[in-house]
Every structure is written in C-alpha cells, then in structure tokens.
Amino acid sequence: MLSFLRGSNPPRRNTASQARVYYEDNKSWQEFSPPGSEYFVRHSIPPGSFFNPPLHLHLFQTERFRCVSGTGVWYQPTHPDPSKQKVVMRGGDPHITLQAGLFHRFENASKDQDLVVDIGLDPESQDAEMEHRFFRNFFGYLEDCRVQKTEPSLFQLELFLWTVDGPLAIPVPGIPNGMNWWISRGFMVVLGKWIGESLLGYRASYPEYYAGPMGKRVD
C-alpha cells in the first residue's frame, strides 16, 4: 500500500444519522426517502452548486428525474434521438427517464432560483441503497473538501463512482459510443479501485457519511 503518497483527507463531519443533509453553507441539501419509495432522494440545488454533476454515465441503471420546482436542463449528447439530447423541465412537468449507458448530465437552468428534483432508479431494490451510500459519501466528501479548501482527490472520487458503476465520461472523438463506454469504465476501475483503494488506501465508504440502510435514518 502506498497510502503515504496520497494527499491528506479533510476532517469529516458526521452526517450519517441525518435524513436531510445540508451543504454549501446550508444553500443546498439532499433528503433520503424510506426503502420502496418511488424516488429515493430529493435534491435542492442552488445556481452554481456542486450538485450540478459533470458528464457521466450509469452502466446498468435507468434513472428517473422529477422536477418538483424550479427549472432544470438535462443533456444526453450521445442520444440517438436529437430531441432528447437537451430537455428542459420545470416544476410539475412529467418526469424524464435517462436510459443506462448514455452519457448525461443535468444542471439548474436558473440564475436566481433553486432547482428541487427527485431521483429514482430502475431497477430499484438494493440499487437505491447502493446509490444512497454513494450520494452520502460523494457529496459529504466534496463538502468537507470545500470547507477545508482542499482539492478533492480524483482517485477518491473515482472510487466512490466505482461503487455504483457510474464513471465520469471520457469521450474520445471519432470512436463509437460503445468504446467510450469501456474507456470511461476502465479509467474508473484503474484510478478508483486499483490505485485509489488498493495502492493509496482510500475507502469506498466512511462511517461518518453512511451508517446503514435508509430505514434506519433519523432526523
């Protein structure tokens, strides 16, 4: 193990017992639903938030998004249907479904209003708990890095992403989308699992962020 080569981890605040977790000086939050809910998490995303994710993909999961309030825009640049490559949703609109294996991202499209969005999965069952653990760790870590003014480790982020098979997109121009799928996954495995966990000693989950199934959450 080469953990002595990695940067120092920021102190972790303990949010594992909170059903609603606040971030970015209480400007954003995520709230987790009980097992079996149609949508397992709700996000409140202010303009410019780190909850606006970069381009990524889910290898095996279909995602459902419901806009509760505000305005959001969803991008799927490699979708074969041009009408679905950019979709704008406002509060009360029908939900949008993003198929597994397609690069995508979304963001708050407003400059002065929060976007509140629900996220669900298909298939559900244990996938929701897996994602629940991921969201707590990923955004908990980003928040602690932000507070401590520490640059997040790409190895740690890729390890978190490995737990949900959701790599950051590494699109290579001129090659088929399927090849980009494998390249993105390969980088995630090498950087996150092989280097981040096996060599540098990062962990896929931390007890300060996640302590068990959603049914055990308390406010």
N, C-alpha and C positions, 0 to 999 in steps of 0.2 A: 504494500500500500504506500502511495506517495502523498499522503494527506498533508505533509509538511510543505508541499508545493502550492497548495490552494490558498486563496485569499481568506481572510478572517470572515466568519459568519457574523452578521449583525445580531445583537441581542434579540431574542424572540419574545414578543408579548404573548400572553396566554389567552387565546380566544376560543379554545376547543369547546368550552361549555356554552358558548353564546349561539343562539339560534339566528340572531341577526348580528352580523359583524360589520363594523364601520371602518372606513378607510379614508385616506386623503383629507385628514383633519375634519372628519365626520361629514364630508361632502358627498361621499359615495357609500353604498352598503350592499351587502348580499344577504338574503334571508332564505333559509333552507326549509323545505316542506317535509312533512312526515312521509314515510315509505308508502308507496302506492299512489301518490298524488300524480295528477296529470303532468304537472310541471314541478321539477324537483328543486328549482332555485329561482329566486327573483332578484334581479339586479336593478339598482338605481344608479344611473351613470350620468354624471355632470359633463358638460362640454370639456373636452381635453383630458378626460380621465384615462388612467391606465387600464380601465375595463374595456376600452376600445381595443380589441385584440388585433395583432398582426395577421397577415395572410397565413392560413394553416389549413389542415385537413384532418378529418376523422376517418381512420382507415376502415372501420367496420360499423359505425353508428350513423343513423339518420337523426338529425336534430330538428326540433320544432321550436319556433320562436313566436311568442305572442306579445305584441306591443300593448302595454297597459296604458301608458300615457307618454306624451312627447312624440318625437319623430326620429326614426332610425333609418339607416340605409344599409342594405345587405348586398355584398358584392360576391359574385361567383364567376371570375373572369374566364374560367375554362369550361363553363356550362355550354353544352351543345345548342341550347335554345337561347338566342341572343336576348329575348325578352326577360330571361331570368338572370342575366349577368349583373344587373343592377336593379334592385327592388326597394322602393321606399315604402315604409309602413308608418302609420300614425295610430295613436291610441284608439282602440275599438275596431281596427281593421281585422279581417280574417288572418289566422296565423300563417306563417310561412314555413315550409319544410325544405331542409337542405339535405340532399342525398349524401350518403357516405362516399368517400373517395374523391370528392371535388374540392379544390382549393376555394376558400371563402374567408371572409371577414365581415364584421359589421361595426358601425360606429354611430354615436349620437350625431344626428344631422343638424342639430340646433346650436346656435351660438349663445343662447341665453335660457334654455330650458332643459331640465333633466329628462333623460330617457329612462323609463321604467319598463323592463322587459322580463318576461318569464321564459325559461328554457326547459324543454322536455326532451326525452330520448326515446328512440325506438331501435333496438329492443330496450325495454325498461329493466325490470327485475334488479339484479345486482349491479347493472351498469350505472344506475342512478347513484348508488352508494359509492362506487368507484369514482365517479365524477365529483361527488360531494367531497370526498377525501382530497381529490386533486384541487378543486377550487379553494378549499381552505388552505392547503399548503402553498399553492402557487401565488395567490394574491396576498396571503399572510406574509410570505417571504418578500414579495415586491414592496409591500407596505413597510416592513421593517428596514429594508434597504433604503427606501425613500426617506424615512425618518432619520436614519443614521447617515444619510448622504453617502451610501456605499453603492458601488456599481454592482448590479446583480451578476452572478456567475452564469454564463451560458451553459456550463456543464450541469449546474444545479437545475436550471430551468428545463433543459432537455431531459433530465432525469424525471422531473415531475411529469413532463409531457409523455414520457415513455410509459408511465403507469396507466395512461388512458389511450395509448396508441393514437396520439394526436400531434404529429410533428409539425414544426414550423415549415412553411413552404420554402423550398429551394428550387424555384423554377429555372430550368436551363433552356434558353431559347433554341428553337429548332429541333427539339426532340419530342416524341409523343408524350402526352399527359401521363400515360401509364409508367413511363420511365422516370418522369419527375416524381411520381408517387414513390417509387422504390428509392430514388436518390434522397428524397426528404426523410424517408423512414431510416435509411442507412445512416445518415448523419445523426439522427436522433439516437439510434442504438449505440453508435460509436462514441459520440460525445457524452451522452447521458448515462447509459448503462455501463459501457466498458471503461471509459475514462472517469466520468463523474463519480459513479458509485464504486467500481472495483479498484481504481487507482487512487482517486482523490478522497474517497471516503465520505462523499455526500450521501444523504439518506433520501429515500423516496417519500418519506412521511415523517413528521415531527410531532411528538405528543402535545406540544404547546398549541399546535394548529388543529390537530384532528385526534379525537379520542374514542371514536366508535360510531356505530350506526346512527342515522338521523333520529330514530325513535327515542334515543336516549338524550337528545339535546334538551337543554333547559335555557330559559331566558336569563 
